[in-house]
Amino acid sequence: MAKSHLKLVAPNSENRTVAPRRRPNAELRTREYLTEAEVERLIEAAKANRWGHRDATMILHS
């Protein structure tokens, strides 16, 4: 059998730290919904484009 040019080497193990896990939403945000005033502002902003009536109506029905 012919000699190979490959050599056996010892494994190179490296201890790595694990990235921190993502915090739960409850810690990041105090609520999961929009207030009535925020919805009104969103509707007004949606009306400012070419299909504003359609977009504002979609927000109302969500």
C-alpha positions as CSV (number, residue, x, y, z in Angstrom):
1,M,0.0,0.0,0.0
2,A,1.3,3.4,-0.9
3,K,2.1,5.9,1.8
4,S,-0.4,8.7,2.1
5,H,0.5,12.4,2.4
6,L,-2.1,12.8,5.1
7,K,-1.2,12.7,8.8
8,L,-3.3,11.9,11.8
9,V,-3.5,14.8,14.2
10,A,-5.0,15.2,17.7
11,P,-8.4,16.8,17.8
12,N,-8.4,20.6,18.5
13,S,-11.2,21.1,20.9
14,E,-12.1,24.6,22.0
15,N,-14.5,25.5,24.8
16,R,-16.9,28.3,23.6
17,T,-19.5,30.1,25.5
18,V,-23.1,29.9,24.4
19,A,-24.8,33.2,23.4
20,P,-27.4,34.4,25.8
21,R,-30.9,33.4,25.1
22,R,-33.5,35.9,24.0
23,R,-35.5,37.5,26.8
24,P,-39.2,36.7,26.9
25,N,-41.6,39.3,25.3
26,A,-43.1,40.0,28.7
27,E,-39.7,41.4,29.8
28,L,-39.3,43.5,26.7
29,R,-42.8,44.9,26.3
30,T,-45.4,45.8,28.9
31,R,-48.4,45.1,26.5
32,E,-49.2,43.2,23.4
33,Y,-51.8,45.5,21.8
34,L,-52.2,49.1,20.5
35,T,-54.1,51.7,22.5
36,E,-57.2,53.4,20.9
37,A,-55.1,56.5,20.3
38,E,-52.4,54.5,18.6
39,V,-54.9,52.8,16.3
40,E,-56.4,56.2,15.3
41,R,-52.9,57.5,14.5
42,L,-52.2,54.4,12.4
43,I,-55.4,54.8,10.5
44,E,-54.6,58.5,9.7
45,A,-51.1,57.6,8.6
46,A,-52.6,54.8,6.3
47,K,-54.9,57.3,4.6
48,A,-51.9,59.3,3.4
49,N,-51.1,57.1,0.5
50,R,-52.6,56.2,-2.9
51,W,-54.9,53.5,-1.5
52,G,-55.5,55.2,1.8
53,H,-59.2,54.4,2.1
54,R,-58.5,50.7,1.5
55,D,-55.6,50.6,3.9
56,A,-57.4,52.4,6.7
57,T,-60.4,50.0,6.2
58,M,-58.1,47.0,6.6
59,I,-56.8,48.4,9.8
60,L,-60.3,48.9,11.1
61,H,-61.2,45.3,10.4
62,S,-58.1,43.7,11.9
